[in-house]
Amino acid sequence: MSKKVLLAPLDPVHDIGLKMVARGLKEAGHNVILLQPDLSSEEIIEIVYREDPDVLLLSRTLGYGVGELLARFIDLADAAGIREKVKIGIGGMAIRRELAAELGFDAGFGPGTTVEETASFVEGREYNPDPTRFRKEKADMTAGYDYRYQHPAIGDKLAKISEMIIDWVKDKTSPGVERAKLRDEIWDVDKWRRREGDNDLHKHYPRLCGEIPQKYYATGELHPKTRRFTIEEVRGLEKYLEETKARMSVLKLQHTRKKPLVFNQYGTGCPFMDIGHILTSEAWGADGVVHFDPSWGARTEGFLDGFLTHQEDGTVITPANLSRIQLALEKSTLWQVRAHRGLNTPETVVLSGKVGADLTKINICYGALGAGTDPARMTVDGYHAILYARKYKMPFDIVTNEELAGVPAYKAFAGMLIGCDLAMRLGAKPILQPLFAYSPEVMINEYMADNYVDFNVGKIKALRAIINAPLWPGAPIGFLTHTEDRVQSAVTTALHACLALSLEVDAISIASTDEAYSGGPISVPAKVDTLRAVRDGFRFFGHGSITPTKQADTFAQGIVDGIERVLDQVIAKGDFVQAIHAGILGSREEGAYPGRIGKDTVSTIKS
Amino acid sequence: MDALDVETFFVCDDEQQGRNLMLELLKEWGFCDVDIVFAEHEGPGVRVRGRAYAYRPADRYGWLLREAAARAGACNE
């Protein structure tokens, strides 16, 4: 039913918000009268008396003296006898709901109020934000890429190296590969979820494990930093989830664009805290979340079991932990479980694939050079992990974090492209993950002395000049540009995100504003901060973009040339694992040390 | 110099509940000139920034007058 609405700015100049509300109400069919600014309270009340509206909407932007001004207005309205006949609402930048309620207004609308919310007040109906406004669908970031080489010479070199790896791996196995095989063949996730056992997986599994899991399966003894949840805690989580899900909605960050998808990580150590963090990330617009496990998990042969919390960084991978987290996710959320760097790489892919992960992370070179795993072991396990990623239909990113140790980008990219080519040949869907980082190479060579744009743009241009593949800069973007200051940290993340938007990459991983803080776990407000900052950055640029200088092309060409040289050296070495040991893909001088975890655990399969 | 800002995230049903929690917290700490600078509620809870003024302009500032410092932001009653 149409209402007569009088809108009056109780302010000397500001009335933009009120104009927007007036337009919205008019479109909704109401009879709207908008007064000019700088009228006195007496003048407004006189007009109310004359026009006899159903609703009076006031606005106030200036904060000084607002309490006194509004109190006086209400007194005058009382004295004029219009309070009983006219609903009075007040909104604007200076308005707080508490103040409006305290003074006796029928409604108070603070900053950020939507026209729809005001219309609900005018029409006397409950305000229900439209839940479909931000409905999201799960996106496949590999769709539309044919992985065709734009640089045929590099493609040919990568083909030779892939053949070299496939030939080397074909008669080799490891405890990690055997556990993955067991998990793949025996373990039935649906049966396990129905509490119908694990098909005797644990009769065979412990003999393939290291000391900690073996002790656990023999005696029930847990890792010293872990404990089981109590039944009360589990019930508490279920109640929390039920209540939160009932009021859950998700924001969209990309404004008028579809990409980049925005990921952030979780891994507080506690799956319950993780779930709280994940729900918050989702609500504030994250399109995906990345599971971080403890560093000792990568150095331990085999997984523990049970619903476990951990006192330190990284959430322990167990079937129960992953399953609980998966069940808490919004339907639109992409879920990545990292498998890339340790002794459980192939089994992580199998387990997370069975539990329902959408994405994983595998990189043989980084795992062997930056994460401490023996190159031979990492190659065998990485190869099988890629096969399982194909089987469980999980695209995976190939991260280049060895850059953070000091390896030049072109070497890290050569390693990434080797993994990418191998994956393509095995039928999997790799995603390239260059870093947007202020890396040691950049610092030493002063590549970012003028700006943070050109070298990062050069990386993307270089990769696009080589292959048509999805790109997911990370991880997180702006690595080593963050400080402990919240505002600085949010700004640098947002700027790097906008650069990614401008480059039309497929996804980004962002940090929280706690990125540079090392005194404890990341807090949930710190996650909200960067998501808000990125959202505003995306709003700022829309379909606009950032223009690099000509230096970006020079950087790109240098990276492409460097990659080609590295691939030639790997081919000349004739053995991929030996090439890693020889420092061709990152040397000791550059901070890359071939890992020792899992050394001598690769065995030859007897025919 | 003038105010204490407290930023956090409360698990709560709606924005109003989150705002009230922050105001109650600041009052419990002995501040009476309190306000909410910013609050945004989404499903899991509210991101909120509360403010307690120690001094408003024209007050007697503790950083100028030592005897005023002990009473900064405190309620009169």
HADDOCK unambig.tbl for C-alpha pairs under 7 A between the chains (distance, minus, plus):
assign (segid A and resid 244 and name CA) (segid B and resid 43 and name CA) 6.06 0.50 0.50
assign (segid A and resid 244 and name CA) (segid B and resid 44 and name CA) 5.53 0.50 0.50
assign (segid A and resid 247 and name CA) (segid B and resid 43 and name CA) 5.08 0.50 0.50
assign (segid A and resid 248 and name CA) (segid B and resid 43 and name CA) 4.06 0.50 0.50
assign (segid A and resid 248 and name CA) (segid B and resid 44 and name CA) 6.87 0.50 0.50
assign (segid A and resid 249 and name CA) (segid B and resid 42 and name CA) 6.94 0.50 0.50
assign (segid A and resid 249 and name CA) (segid B and resid 43 and name CA) 5.89 0.50 0.50
assign (segid A and resid 279 and name CA) (segid B and resid 44 and name CA) 6.37 0.50 0.50
assign (segid A and resid 280 and name CA) (segid B and resid 44 and name CA) 5.82 0.50 0.50
assign (segid A and resid 283 and name CA) (segid B and resid 42 and name CA) 5.92 0.50 0.50
assign (segid A and resid 283 and name CA) (segid B and resid 43 and name CA) 6.18 0.50 0.50
assign (segid A and resid 525 and name CA) (segid B and resid 8 and name CA) 6.02 0.50 0.50
assign (segid A and resid 525 and name CA) (segid B and resid 9 and name CA) 5.71 0.50 0.50
assign (segid A and resid 525 and name CA) (segid B and resid 47 and name CA) 6.55 0.50 0.50
